[in-house]
């Protein structure tokens, strides 16, 4: 059996900053561990320096295969001020420090250690357990999960359920500890707004320029609100949170389910309201502005790129309609990119995951969540696979803020807790799944 803490330290010490990624040395290291344990492995790659690693733990053949997957590339640490080396994997005050400790080398170490523990124990789950460690998630997955789904789907034939990143970590609300389990995620819907106006010489200001109109639209977007939508998983999430809170907070939380009150309450919930806002709305964030070529020429055209995110079940036309209601019918909007996800999550495995967490930490409350961002789940969903974000970590809330930031770290005990929870799930997978 491989200690997840030692394994995470080793993984952090491989520099897989993406770009360029260079995941091969790390994956070769893990492949050797898996092969030494007697597991069969594959390393499919579109780019030889950026492969993906797949291993299979044989089961009894009584149930479909079950998938564990996460990524091993990480984002840059450039320009960040770290207290300990970001590629060091050092332990300080009971915490493992380094880029990827949370996202997503920590989960990779948990999953790998759990699979190896099952193999060492001679355990035979009802169906095969597939472990996939992929590259390139931090740069849209073209060489990783997207490549595997499009060109090597045979490795995942028959899989219905998977565990991935994006949930299981503890958070505290109103003094109660919760364990969010990701059951779905929002859909990428990138748009471009084109605004036109009069051109002119920069020495002579003129009213109502394209740039001024663009600024007005941004201001209206910031000050306005797109409509509230309460989809079933978010309703269940809010009801679960409310049931666990004392009476005053319970009443307030339940009022979020009344669309006419939702925005008013979100504005008064502070940071909690900011976290909940994207789960109750389709959202749009201006990110890239283009326009003008010379400092002395007033541009006649400005383009504004928008990071749009749709709740499950919605289409790009829904978001365009909501924006036109805010901005007027005459705005020029173009959909640049849309990555759909399933409308309704398959919740059949959720009770097992919730039970395992409750047994592991009776003081915590599991609850389903929809991610405001995206993971590789959007690719595996194309194969009919339901992903649950489930890499449990009982840890201080503030550590989540270190993801993609300086001083990323995870407690030693959280690593052991998460590995034990994943192993317990594998041991209790039902034959009827």
VEXKOLFI-604664 format. One record per residue (C-alpha): residue number from 1; residue in three letters; x, y, z. Coordinates in steps of 0.1 Angstrom, whole numbers. Layout:
BEGIN
pt resi=NUM; resn=ala; c1=X; c2=Y; c3=Z
...
***
This chain:
BEGIN
pt resi=1; resn=unk; c1=0; c2=0; c3=0
pt resi=2; resn=unk; c1=12; c2=35; c3=-9
pt resi=3; resn=unk; c1=8; c2=62; c3=17
pt resi=4; resn=unk; c1=-12; c2=91; c3=1
pt resi=5; resn=unk; c1=8; c2=117; c3=19
pt resi=6; resn=unk; c1=41; c2=104; c3=6
pt resi=7; resn=unk; c1=26; c2=100; c3=-28
pt resi=8; resn=unk; c1=13; c2=136; c3=-29
pt resi=9; resn=unk; c1=47; c2=149; c3=-19
pt resi=10; resn=unk; c1=63; c2=130; c3=-48
pt resi=11; resn=unk; c1=37; c2=142; c3=-73
pt resi=12; resn=unk; c1=41; c2=179; c3=-63
pt resi=13; resn=unk; c1=79; c2=176; c3=-69
pt resi=14; resn=unk; c1=72; c2=169; c3=-106
pt resi=15; resn=unk; c1=68; c2=203; c3=-123
pt resi=16; resn=unk; c1=37; c2=199; c3=-145
pt resi=17; resn=unk; c1=29; c2=236; c3=-149
pt resi=18; resn=unk; c1=6; c2=239; c3=-179
pt resi=19; resn=unk; c1=18; c2=252; c3=-203
pt resi=20; resn=unk; c1=39; c2=233; c3=-211
pt resi=21; resn=unk; c1=26; c2=205; c3=-189
pt resi=22; resn=unk; c1=52; c2=178; c3=-194
pt resi=23; resn=unk; c1=32; c2=153; c3=-175
pt resi=24; resn=unk; c1=50; c2=122; c3=-188
pt resi=25; resn=unk; c1=77; c2=119; c3=-160
pt resi=26; resn=unk; c1=50; c2=121; c3=-133
pt resi=27; resn=unk; c1=27; c2=96; c3=-150
pt resi=28; resn=unk; c1=56; c2=73; c3=-157
pt resi=29; resn=unk; c1=64; c2=73; c3=-119
pt resi=30; resn=unk; c1=27; c2=65; c3=-111
pt resi=31; resn=unk; c1=26; c2=38; c3=-138
pt resi=32; resn=unk; c1=55; c2=20; c3=-123
pt resi=33; resn=unk; c1=37; c2=19; c3=-89
pt resi=34; resn=unk; c1=6; c2=5; c3=-105
pt resi=35; resn=unk; c1=25; c2=-21; c3=-126
pt resi=36; resn=unk; c1=45; c2=-32; c3=-96
pt resi=37; resn=unk; c1=12; c2=-38; c3=-78
pt resi=38; resn=unk; c1=1; c2=-60; c3=-107
pt resi=39; resn=unk; c1=-23; c2=-36; c3=-124
pt resi=40; resn=unk; c1=-25; c2=-34; c3=-162
pt resi=41; resn=unk; c1=-19; c2=1; c3=-175
pt resi=42; resn=unk; c1=-22; c2=21; c3=-208
pt resi=43; resn=unk; c1=-7; c2=55; c3=-217
pt resi=44; resn=unk; c1=-26; c2=69; c3=-247
pt resi=45; resn=unk; c1=-12; c2=103; c3=-259
pt resi=46; resn=unk; c1=-18; c2=127; c3=-287
pt resi=47; resn=unk; c1=15; c2=144; c3=-277
pt resi=48; resn=unk; c1=43; c2=121; c3=-265
pt resi=49; resn=unk; c1=53; c2=145; c3=-238
pt resi=50; resn=unk; c1=17; c2=149; c3=-226
pt resi=51; resn=unk; c1=2; c2=114; c3=-222
pt resi=52; resn=unk; c1=-27; c2=101; c3=-201
pt resi=53; resn=unk; c1=-25; c2=72; c3=-177
pt resi=54; resn=unk; c1=-52; c2=45; c3=-174
pt resi=55; resn=unk; c1=-52; c2=15; c3=-151
pt resi=56; resn=unk; c1=-78; c2=-11; c3=-144
pt resi=57; resn=unk; c1=-84; c2=-30; c3=-111
pt resi=58; resn=unk; c1=-103; c2=-62; c3=-121
pt resi=59; resn=unk; c1=-137; c2=-68; c3=-105
pt resi=60; resn=unk; c1=-161; c2=-97; c3=-104
pt resi=61; resn=unk; c1=-179; c2=-88; c3=-136
pt resi=62; resn=unk; c1=-212; c2=-84; c3=-118
pt resi=63; resn=unk; c1=-216; c2=-46; c3=-124
pt resi=64; resn=unk; c1=-205; c2=-20; c3=-149
pt resi=65; resn=unk; c1=-170; c2=-6; c3=-145
pt resi=66; resn=unk; c1=-166; c2=24; c3=-121
pt resi=67; resn=unk; c1=-143; c2=53; c3=-130
pt resi=68; resn=unk; c1=-119; c2=74; c3=-109
pt resi=69; resn=unk; c1=-103; c2=103; c3=-127
pt resi=70; resn=unk; c1=-86; c2=136; c3=-122
pt resi=71; resn=unk; c1=-58; c2=157; c3=-138
pt resi=72; resn=unk; c1=-22; c2=161; c3=-129
pt resi=73; resn=unk; c1=-13; c2=193; c3=-147
pt resi=74; resn=unk; c1=-13; c2=225; c3=-126
pt resi=75; resn=unk; c1=-15; c2=262; c3=-131
pt resi=76; resn=unk; c1=15; c2=286; c3=-129
pt resi=77; resn=unk; c1=30; c2=300; c3=-97
pt resi=78; resn=unk; c1=46; c2=329; c3=-116
pt resi=79; resn=unk; c1=43; c2=362; c3=-98
pt resi=80; resn=unk; c1=30; c2=346; c3=-66
pt resi=81; resn=unk; c1=47; c2=351; c3=-32
pt resi=82; resn=unk; c1=49; c2=316; c3=-15
pt resi=83; resn=unk; c1=61; c2=310; c3=21
pt resi=84; resn=unk; c1=74; c2=276; c3=11
pt resi=85; resn=unk; c1=86; c2=262; c3=-23
pt resi=86; resn=unk; c1=56; c2=256; c3=-46
pt resi=87; resn=unk; c1=73; c2=226; c3=-62
pt resi=88; resn=unk; c1=87; c2=213; c3=-29
pt resi=89; resn=unk; c1=60; c2=191; c3=-14
pt resi=90; resn=unk; c1=72; c2=200; c3=21
pt resi=91; resn=unk; c1=52; c2=194; c3=53
pt resi=92; resn=unk; c1=48; c2=223; c3=77
pt resi=93; resn=unk; c1=25; c2=224; c3=107
pt resi=94; resn=unk; c1=7; c2=193; c3=96
pt resi=95; resn=unk; c1=0; c2=205; c3=60
pt resi=96; resn=unk; c1=15; c2=195; c3=26
pt resi=97; resn=unk; c1=25; c2=225; c3=7
pt resi=98; resn=unk; c1=28; c2=229; c3=-31
pt resi=99; resn=unk; c1=11; c2=237; c3=-63
pt resi=100; resn=unk; c1=-15; c2=210; c3=-70
pt resi=101; resn=unk; c1=-20; c2=200; c3=-33
pt resi=102; resn=unk; c1=-57; c2=209; c3=-37
pt resi=103; resn=unk; c1=-61; c2=210; c3=-75
pt resi=104; resn=unk; c1=-56; c2=183; c3=-84
pt resi=105; resn=unk; c1=-25; c2=163; c3=-74
pt resi=106; resn=unk; c1=-41; c2=158; c3=-39
pt resi=107; resn=unk; c1=-71; c2=140; c3=-54
pt resi=108; resn=unk; c1=-48; c2=121; c3=-78
pt resi=109; resn=unk; c1=-29; c2=108; c3=-48
pt resi=110; resn=unk; c1=-61; c2=99; c3=-30
pt resi=111; resn=unk; c1=-75; c2=79; c3=-59
pt resi=112; resn=unk; c1=-42; c2=61; c3=-67
pt resi=113; resn=unk; c1=-37; c2=52; c3=-31
pt resi=114; resn=unk; c1=-72; c2=39; c3=-27
pt resi=115; resn=unk; c1=-69; c2=18; c3=-59
pt resi=116; resn=unk; c1=-36; c2=4; c3=-47
pt resi=117; resn=unk; c1=-50; c2=-4; c3=-13
pt resi=118; resn=unk; c1=-78; c2=-24; c3=-29
pt resi=119; resn=unk; c1=-54; c2=-43; c3=-50
pt resi=120; resn=unk; c1=-31; c2=-50; c3=-20
pt resi=121; resn=unk; c1=-61; c2=-63; c3=0
pt resi=122; resn=unk; c1=-71; c2=-86; c3=-29
pt resi=123; resn=unk; c1=-105; c2=-69; c3=-30
pt resi=124; resn=unk; c1=-128; c2=-77; c3=-59
pt resi=125; resn=unk; c1=-154; c2=-50; c3=-64
pt resi=126; resn=unk; c1=-186; c2=-59; c3=-83
pt resi=127; resn=unk; c1=-172; c2=-43; c3=-115
pt resi=128; resn=unk; c1=-138; c2=-32; c3=-127
pt resi=129; resn=unk; c1=-124; c2=0; c3=-112
pt resi=130; resn=unk; c1=-107; c2=22; c3=-138
pt resi=131; resn=unk; c1=-82; c2=49; c3=-127
pt resi=132; resn=unk; c1=-75; c2=76; c3=-152
pt resi=133; resn=unk; c1=-49; c2=104; c3=-145
pt resi=134; resn=unk; c1=-52; c2=129; c3=-174
pt resi=135; resn=unk; c1=-32; c2=158; c3=-187
pt resi=136; resn=unk; c1=-42; c2=193; c3=-199
pt resi=137; resn=unk; c1=-73; c2=200; c3=-178
pt resi=138; resn=unk; c1=-60; c2=234; c3=-170
pt resi=139; resn=unk; c1=-59; c2=243; c3=-207
pt resi=140; resn=unk; c1=-93; c2=229; c3=-218
pt resi=141; resn=unk; c1=-84; c2=192; c3=-219
pt resi=142; resn=unk; c1=-77; c2=190; c3=-256
pt resi=143; resn=unk; c1=-48; c2=165; c3=-250
pt resi=144; resn=unk; c1=-64; c2=150; c3=-219
pt resi=145; resn=unk; c1=-101; c2=140; c3=-212
pt resi=146; resn=unk; c1=-113; c2=154; c3=-246
pt resi=147; resn=unk; c1=-88; c2=133; c3=-265
pt resi=148; resn=unk; c1=-96; c2=102; c3=-244
pt resi=149; resn=unk; c1=-134; c2=106; c3=-250
pt resi=150; resn=unk; c1=-130; c2=112; c3=-287
pt resi=151; resn=unk; c1=-103; c2=86; c3=-296
pt resi=152; resn=unk; c1=-101; c2=61; c3=-268
pt resi=153; resn=unk; c1=-137; c2=57; c3=-255
pt resi=154; resn=unk; c1=-132; c2=19; c3=-255
pt resi=155; resn=unk; c1=-114; c2=22; c3=-222
pt resi=156; resn=unk; c1=-146; c2=35; c3=-206
pt resi=157; resn=unk; c1=-172; c2=13; c3=-222
pt resi=158; resn=unk; c1=-201; c2=6; c3=-199
pt resi=159; resn=unk; c1=-192; c2=31; c3=-173
pt resi=160; resn=unk; c1=-222; c2=48; c3=-157
pt resi=161; resn=unk; c1=-207; c2=65; c3=-127
pt resi=162; resn=unk; c1=-174; c2=82; c3=-119
pt resi=163; resn=unk; c1=-157; c2=101; c3=-91
pt resi=164; resn=unk; c1=-138; c2=132; c3=-101
pt resi=165; resn=unk; c1=-127; c2=166; c3=-87
pt resi=166; resn=unk; c1=-149; c2=194; c3=-76
pt resi=167; resn=unk; c1=-164; c2=183; c3=-43
pt resi=168; resn=unk; c1=-162; c2=165; c3=-10
pt resi=169; resn=unk; c1=-142; c2=192; c3=8
pt resi=170; resn=unk; c1=-156; c2=206; c3=40
pt resi=171; resn=unk; c1=-171; c2=241; c3=42
pt resi=172; resn=unk; c1=-186; c2=259; c3=72
pt resi=173; resn=unk; c1=-219; c2=279; c3=71
pt resi=174; resn=unk; c1=-236; c2=294; c3=102
pt resi=175; resn=unk; c1=-214; c2=272; c3=124
pt resi=176; resn=unk; c1=-223; c2=239; c3=107
pt resi=177; resn=unk; c1=-199; c2=218; c3=87
pt resi=178; resn=unk; c1=-210; c2=207; c3=52
pt resi=179; resn=unk; c1=-195; c2=184; c3=26
pt resi=180; resn=unk; c1=-206; c2=195; c3=-9
pt resi=181; resn=unk; c1=-207; c2=167; c3=-35
pt resi=182; resn=unk; c1=-206; c2=180; c3=-70
pt resi=183; resn=unk; c1=-234; c2=164; c3=-91
pt resi=184; resn=unk; c1=-233; c2=187; c3=-121
pt resi=185; resn=unk; c1=-217; c2=219; c3=-134
pt resi=186; resn=unk; c1=-226; c2=249; c3=-154
pt resi=187; resn=unk; c1=-221; c2=251; c3=-192
pt resi=188; resn=unk; c1=-196; c2=273; c3=-210
pt resi=189; resn=unk; c1=-213; c2=297; c3=-233
pt resi=190; resn=unk; c1=-188; c2=323; c3=-245
pt resi=191; resn=unk; c1=-203; c2=353; c3=-263
pt resi=192; resn=unk; c1=-191; c2=384; c3=-282
pt resi=193; resn=unk; c1=-208; c2=418; c3=-280
pt resi=194; resn=unk; c1=-202; c2=442; c3=-308
pt resi=195; resn=unk; c1=-209; c2=479; c3=-302
pt resi=196; resn=unk; c1=-207; c2=505; c3=-330
pt resi=197; resn=unk; c1=-207; c2=543; c3=-329
pt resi=198; resn=unk; c1=-193; c2=574; c3=-346
pt resi=199; resn=unk; c1=-156; c2=577; c3=-354
pt resi=200; resn=unk; c1=-136; c2=609; c3=-351
pt resi=201; resn=unk; c1=-104; c2=626; c3=-342
pt resi=202; resn=unk; c1=-92; c2=621; c3=-306
pt resi=203; resn=unk; c1=-86; c2=658; c3=-302
pt resi=204; resn=unk; c1=-123; c2=665; c3=-305
pt resi=205; resn=unk; c1=-145; c2=646; c3=-280
pt resi=206; resn=unk; c1=-179; c2=635; c3=-294
pt resi=207; resn=unk; c1=-209; c2=620; c3=-275
pt resi=208; resn=unk; c1=-222; c2=585; c3=-276
pt resi=209; resn=unk; c1=-191; c2=567; c3=-290
pt resi=210; resn=unk; c1=-188; c2=530; c3=-292
pt resi=211; resn=unk; c1=-166; c2=529; c3=-262
pt resi=212; resn=unk; c1=-190; c2=550; c3=-242
pt resi=213; resn=unk; c1=-219; c2=527; c3=-252
pt resi=214; resn=unk; c1=-198; c2=497; c3=-242
pt resi=215; resn=unk; c1=-191; c2=512; c3=-208
pt resi=216; resn=unk; c1=-228; c2=518; c3=-203
pt resi=217; resn=unk; c1=-237; c2=482; c3=-212
pt resi=218; resn=unk; c1=-211; c2=469; c3=-187
pt resi=219; resn=unk; c1=-224; c2=492; c3=-160
pt resi=220; resn=unk; c1=-260; c2=480; c3=-167
pt resi=221; resn=unk; c1=-248; c2=444; c3=-165
pt resi=222; resn=unk; c1=-230; c2=450; c3=-132
pt resi=223; resn=unk; c1=-260; c2=468; c3=-116
pt resi=224; resn=unk; c1=-287; c2=447; c3=-131
pt resi=225; resn=unk; c1=-297; c2=411; c3=-126
pt resi=226; resn=unk; c1=-304; c2=382; c3=-149
pt resi=227; resn=unk; c1=-335; c2=361; c3=-139
pt resi=228; resn=unk; c1=-334; c2=337; c3=-110
pt resi=229; resn=unk; c1=-337; c2=300; c3=-119
pt resi=230; resn=unk; c1=-340; c2=273; c3=-93
pt resi=231; resn=unk; c1=-331; c2=240; c3=-108
pt resi=232; resn=unk; c1=-338; c2=207; c3=-88
pt resi=233; resn=unk; c1=-302; c2=200; c3=-76
pt resi=234; resn=unk; c1=-298; c2=235; c3=-63
pt resi=235; resn=unk; c1=-332; c2=233; c3=-46
pt resi=236; resn=unk; c1=-321; c2=201; c3=-29
pt resi=237; resn=unk; c1=-288; c2=218; c3=-19
pt resi=238; resn=unk; c1=-306; c2=248; c3=-3
pt resi=239; resn=unk; c1=-331; c2=227; c3=14
pt resi=240; resn=unk; c1=-304; c2=205; c3=29
pt resi=241; resn=unk; c1=-285; c2=235; c3=42
pt resi=242; resn=unk; c1=-316; c2=250; c3=56
pt resi=243; resn=unk; c1=-326; c2=218; c3=75
pt resi=244; resn=unk; c1=-292; c2=217; c3=92
pt resi=245; resn=unk; c1=-293; c2=253; c3=104
pt resi=246; resn=unk; c1=-309; c2=268; c3=135
pt resi=247; resn=unk; c1=-344; c2=283; c3=131
pt resi=248; resn=unk; c1=-336; c2=319; c3=122
pt resi=249; resn=unk; c1=-310; c2=310; c3=96
pt resi=250; resn=unk; c1=-332; c2=281; c3=83
pt resi=251; resn=unk; c1=-360; c2=305; c3=76
pt resi=252; resn=unk; c1=-337; c2=329; c3=58
pt resi=253; resn=unk; c1=-321; c2=302; c3=37
pt resi=254; resn=unk; c1=-355; c2=288; c3=26
pt resi=255; resn=unk; c1=-365; c2=323; c3=13
pt resi=256; resn=unk; c1=-338; c2=319; c3=-14
pt resi=257; resn=unk; c1=-362; c2=295; c3=-30
pt resi=258; resn=unk; c1=-386; c2=323; c3=-36
pt resi=259; resn=unk; c1=-374; c2=340; c3=-68
pt resi=260; resn=unk; c1=-389; c2=373; c3=-59
pt resi=261; resn=unk; c1=-367; c2=374; c3=-28
pt resi=262; resn=unk; c1=-336; c2=356; c3=-39
pt resi=263; resn=unk; c1=-315; c2=385; c3=-52
pt resi=264; resn=unk; c1=-325; c2=407; c3=-22
pt resi=265; resn=unk; c1=-313; c2=380; c3=2
pt resi=266; resn=unk; c1=-281; c2=372; c3=-18
pt resi=267; resn=unk; c1=-271; c2=408; c3=-15
pt resi=268; resn=unk; c1=-273; c2=406; c3=23
pt resi=269; resn=unk; c1=-255; c2=373; c3=27
pt resi=270; resn=unk; c1=-220; c2=387; c3=20
pt resi=271; resn=unk; c1=-195; c2=361; c3=8
pt resi=272; resn=unk; c1=-220; c2=333; c3=11
pt resi=273; resn=unk; c1=-243; c2=352; c3=-12
pt resi=274; resn=unk; c1=-215; c2=356; c3=-38
pt resi=275; resn=unk; c1=-209; c2=319; c3=-38
pt resi=276; resn=unk; c1=-246; c2=311; c3=-42
pt resi=277; resn=unk; c1=-254; c2=337; c3=-68
pt resi=278; resn=unk; c1=-241; c2=318; c3=-99
pt resi=279; resn=unk; c1=-260; c2=287; c3=-88
pt resi=280; resn=unk; c1=-293; c2=306; c3=-91
pt resi=281; resn=unk; c1=-286; c2=325; c3=-123
pt resi=282; resn=unk; c1=-271; c2=322; c3=-157
pt resi=283; resn=unk; c1=-241; c2=345; c3=-156
pt resi=284; resn=unk; c1=-220; c2=367; c3=-179
pt resi=285; resn=unk; c1=-187; c2=383; c3=-170
pt resi=286; resn=unk; c1=-169; c2=408; c3=-193
pt resi=287; resn=unk; c1=-133; c2=396; c3=-198
pt resi=288; resn=unk; c1=-118; c2=410; c3=-231
pt resi=289; resn=unk; c1=-122; c2=444; c3=-247
pt resi=290; resn=unk; c1=-110; c2=451; c3=-282
pt resi=291; resn=unk; c1=-111; c2=484; c3=-302
pt resi=292; resn=unk; c1=-91; c2=512; c3=-316
pt resi=293; resn=unk; c1=-58; c2=512; c3=-335
pt resi=294; resn=unk; c1=-44; c2=547; c3=-330
pt resi=295; resn=unk; c1=-45; c2=569; c3=-299
pt resi=296; resn=unk; c1=-57; c2=599; c3=-319
pt resi=297; resn=unk; c1=-87; c2=581; c3=-336
pt resi=298; resn=unk; c1=-120; c2=575; c3=-318
pt resi=299; resn=unk; c1=-129; c2=539; c3=-327
pt resi=300; resn=unk; c1=-162; c2=532; c3=-344
pt resi=301; resn=unk; c1=-163; c2=496; c3=-332
pt resi=302; resn=unk; c1=-157; c2=479; c3=-299
pt resi=303; resn=unk; c1=-160; c2=442; c3=-292
pt resi=304; resn=unk; c1=-165; c2=428; c3=-257
pt resi=305; resn=unk; c1=-159; c2=391; c3=-251
pt resi=306; resn=unk; c1=-181; c2=376; c3=-224
pt resi=307; resn=unk; c1=-175; c2=345; c3=-202
pt resi=308; resn=unk; c1=-211; c2=332; c3=-201
pt resi=309; resn=unk; c1=-221; c2=302; c3=-179
pt resi=310; resn=unk; c1=-254; c2=285; c3=-183
pt resi=311; resn=unk; c1=-272; c2=264; c3=-157
pt resi=312; resn=unk; c1=-278; c2=228; c3=-167
pt resi=313; resn=unk; c1=-308; c2=225; c3=-190
pt resi=314; resn=unk; c1=-304; c2=259; c3=-205
pt resi=315; resn=unk; c1=-294; c2=268; c3=-241
pt resi=316; resn=unk; c1=-274; c2=297; c3=-256
pt resi=317; resn=unk; c1=-306; c2=312; c3=-269
pt resi=318; resn=unk; c1=-319; c2=315; c3=-233
pt resi=319; resn=unk; c1=-288; c2=335; c3=-223
pt resi=320; resn=unk; c1=-290; c2=358; c3=-254
pt resi=321; resn=unk; c1=-327; c2=364; c3=-246
pt resi=322; resn=unk; c1=-319; c2=373; c3=-210
pt resi=323; resn=unk; c1=-292; c2=397; c3=-221
pt resi=324; resn=unk; c1=-314; c2=414; c3=-247
pt resi=325; resn=unk; c1=-340; c2=419; c3=-220
pt resi=326; resn=unk; c1=-313; c2=438; c3=-200
pt resi=327; resn=unk; c1=-296; c2=456; c3=-228
pt resi=328; resn=unk; c1=-323; c2=460; c3=-255
pt resi=329; resn=unk; c1=-332; c2=441; c3=-287
pt resi=330; resn=unk; c1=-307; c2=459; c3=-309
pt resi=331; resn=unk; c1=-274; c2=447; c3=-293
pt resi=332; resn=unk; c1=-252; c2=426; c3=-315
pt resi=333; resn=unk; c1=-245; c2=392; c3=-298
pt resi=334; resn=unk; c1=-226; c2=363; c3=-312
pt resi=335; resn=unk; c1=-222; c2=329; c3=-295
pt resi=336; resn=unk; c1=-185; c2=319; c3=-298
pt resi=337; resn=unk; c1=-185; c2=286; c3=-279
pt resi=338; resn=unk; c1=-210; c2=263; c3=-262
pt resi=339; resn=unk; c1=-201; c2=232; c3=-243
pt resi=340; resn=unk; c1=-233; c2=214; c3=-232
pt resi=341; resn=unk; c1=-237; c2=192; c3=-202
pt resi=342; resn=unk; c1=-266; c2=169; c3=-192
pt resi=343; resn=unk; c1=-297; c2=187; c3=-180
pt resi=344; resn=unk; c1=-305; c2=165; c3=-150
pt resi=345; resn=unk; c1=-279; c2=147; c3=-129
pt resi=346; resn=unk; c1=-282; c2=110; c3=-123
pt resi=347; resn=unk; c1=-284; c2=109; c3=-85
pt resi=348; resn=unk; c1=-285; c2=71; c3=-81
pt resi=349; resn=unk; c1=-251; c2=68; c3=-65
pt resi=350; resn=unk; c1=-254; c2=100; c3=-44
pt resi=351; resn=unk; c1=-269; c2=83; c3=-13
pt resi=352; resn=unk; c1=-239; c2=60; c3=-10
pt resi=353; resn=unk; c1=-215; c2=89; c3=-12
pt resi=354; resn=unk; c1=-235; c2=108; c3=14
pt resi=355; resn=unk; c1=-237; c2=78; c3=37
pt resi=356; resn=unk; c1=-199; c2=73; c3=35
pt resi=357; resn=unk; c1=-192; c2=109; c3=44
pt resi=358; resn=unk; c1=-217; c2=109; c3=73
pt resi=359; resn=unk; c1=-201; c2=77; c3=87
pt resi=360; resn=unk; c1=-166; c2=92; c3=82
pt resi=361; resn=unk; c1=-175; c2=125; c3=99
pt resi=362; resn=unk; c1=-209; c2=123; c3=118
pt resi=363; resn=unk; c1=-206; c2=161; c3=125
pt resi=364; resn=unk; c1=-207; c2=170; c3=88
pt resi=365; resn=unk; c1=-237; c2=173; c3=65
pt resi=366; resn=unk; c1=-233; c2=161; c3=28
pt resi=367; resn=unk; c1=-252; c2=181; c3=2
pt resi=368; resn=unk; c1=-254; c2=181; c3=-36
pt resi=369; resn=unk; c1=-240; c2=211; c3=-55
pt resi=370; resn=unk; c1=-237; c2=224; c3=-90
pt resi=371; resn=unk; c1=-202; c2=238; c3=-98
pt resi=372; resn=unk; c1=-201; c2=274; c3=-112
pt resi=373; resn=unk; c1=-170; c2=264; c3=-132
pt resi=374; resn=unk; c1=-163; c2=233; c3=-153
pt resi=375; resn=unk; c1=-142; c2=202; c3=-150
pt resi=376; resn=unk; c1=-134; c2=172; c3=-173
pt resi=377; resn=unk; c1=-168; c2=159; c3=-163
pt resi=378; resn=unk; c1=-182; c2=177; c3=-193
pt resi=379; resn=unk; c1=-162; c2=155; c3=-216
pt resi=380; resn=unk; c1=-169; c2=122; c3=-199
pt resi=381; resn=unk; c1=-206; c2=131; c3=-198
pt resi=382; resn=unk; c1=-206; c2=127; c3=-236
pt resi=383; resn=unk; c1=-201; c2=89; c3=-229
pt resi=384; resn=unk; c1=-232; c2=89; c3=-207
pt resi=385; resn=unk; c1=-210; c2=90; c3=-175
pt resi=386; resn=unk; c1=-223; c2=108; c3=-144
pt resi=387; resn=unk; c1=-195; c2=123; c3=-125
pt resi=388; resn=unk; c1=-197; c2=131; c3=-88
pt resi=389; resn=unk; c1=-171; c2=156; c3=-74
pt resi=390; resn=unk; c1=-159; c2=135; c3=-44
pt resi=391; resn=unk; c1=-124; c2=140; c3=-31
pt resi=392; resn=unk; c1=-132; c2=144; c3=6
pt resi=393; resn=unk; c1=-111; c2=167; c3=27
pt resi=394; resn=unk; c1=-119; c2=178; c3=62
pt resi=395; resn=unk; c1=-100; c2=211; c3=64
pt resi=396; resn=unk; c1=-102; c2=248; c3=73
pt resi=397; resn=unk; c1=-123; c2=268; c3=49
pt resi=398; resn=unk; c1=-96; c2=292; c3=41
pt resi=399; resn=unk; c1=-75; c2=266; c3=23
pt resi=400; resn=unk; c1=-99; c2=265; c3=-6
pt resi=401; resn=unk; c1=-89; c2=301; c3=-14
pt resi=402; resn=unk; c1=-53; c2=288; c3=-21
pt resi=403; resn=unk; c1=-64; c2=269; c3=-52
pt resi=404; resn=unk; c1=-46; c2=286; c3=-82
pt resi=405; resn=unk; c1=-32; c2=310; c3=-56
pt resi=406; resn=unk; c1=-1; c2=313; c3=-34
pt resi=407; resn=unk; c1=5; c2=289; c3=-5
pt resi=408; resn=unk; c1=-17; c2=261; c3=-18
pt resi=409; resn=unk; c1=-17; c2=233; c3=7
pt resi=410; resn=unk; c1=-37; c2=204; c3=22
pt resi=411; resn=unk; c1=-37; c2=189; c3=57
pt resi=412; resn=unk; c1=-20; c2=156; c3=61
pt resi=413; resn=unk; c1=-50; c2=142; c3=79
pt resi=414; resn=unk; c1=-73; c2=155; c3=51
pt resi=415; resn=unk; c1=-53; c2=134; c3=26
pt resi=416; resn=unk; c1=-58; c2=103; c3=48
pt resi=417; resn=unk; c1=-95; c2=110; c3=54
pt resi=418; resn=unk; c1=-102; c2=115; c3=16
pt resi=419; resn=unk; c1=-83; c2=83; c3=7
pt resi=420; resn=unk; c1=-102; c2=63; c3=33
pt resi=421; resn=unk; c1=-136; c2=77; c3=20
pt resi=422; resn=unk; c1=-128; c2=69; c3=-16
pt resi=423; resn=unk; c1=-117; c2=34; c3=-6
pt resi=424; resn=unk; c1=-149; c2=29; c3=14
pt resi=425; resn=unk; c1=-170; c2=38; c3=-16
pt resi=426; resn=unk; c1=-151; c2=13; c3=-38
pt resi=427; resn=unk; c1=-156; c2=-14; c3=-12
pt resi=428; resn=unk; c1=-194; c2=-7; c3=-11
pt resi=429; resn=unk; c1=-202; c2=-3; c3=-48
pt resi=430; resn=unk; c1=-235; c2=-21; c3=-54
pt resi=431; resn=unk; c1=-237; c2=-51; c3=-78
pt resi=432; resn=unk; c1=-270; c2=-38; c3=-92
pt resi=433; resn=unk; c1=-255; c2=-5; c3=-103
***
